[in-house]
Amino acid sequence: MSDKLKEIMSKQNKKHDEKVGHSDDVVQLVGFIIGDEEYAVPILAIQEIIKPFPWTRVPQVPKYVVGVFNMRGAVIPLIDLRLKFGLSPKKHGEETRFIVMRHGDDVAGFVIDRLTMALRIKKSDIGPAPDTTNGDETAIDGVGKQADRIITILKVNRLLQRDF
């Protein structure tokens, strides 16, 4: 191999290593709105984002569990995040979406008011959960800061934890 070719390959490998190192410093999230607040979850936890469709109500579950739905043969609980976060119920509109999230074997669908966008936030721009939360019991993983807004990053495993 010529020296020139070795030099070019060395430069390409160095650029690749820099990009990989840079991407490790960024968290990829999907943002959404519940009420007046913006939240986000890691993009890899999302299985699907779909428009609302009919579901089946289930008796004797907490009010925030609106029912279950069938997705490719799997029965999945549907949780309204407005109700889970203590907000008043809202009729589904044109922007309402179901986000199906997965963490290990746990899967559930969540009703959100509106999808915002895919986000890339540097780890250095993510702060810890506020001191007002219950430590490990909280569903808040951290607070992401972007130019003119603050985004609450949620723990998918806590959202999927069954307390019903």
Buried (B, 14 or more C-beta within 10 A) or exposed (E): EEEEEEEEEEEEEEEEEEEEEEEEEBBEBBBBBBBEEBBBBBEEBBBEBEEBEEBEEBEEBEEBBBBBBEBEEEEBBBBBBBBBEEBEEBEEEEEBBBBBBBBEEBBBBBBBBBBBEEBEBEEEBBEEBEEEEEEEEBBBBBBBBBEEEEBBBBBBBBBBEEEE
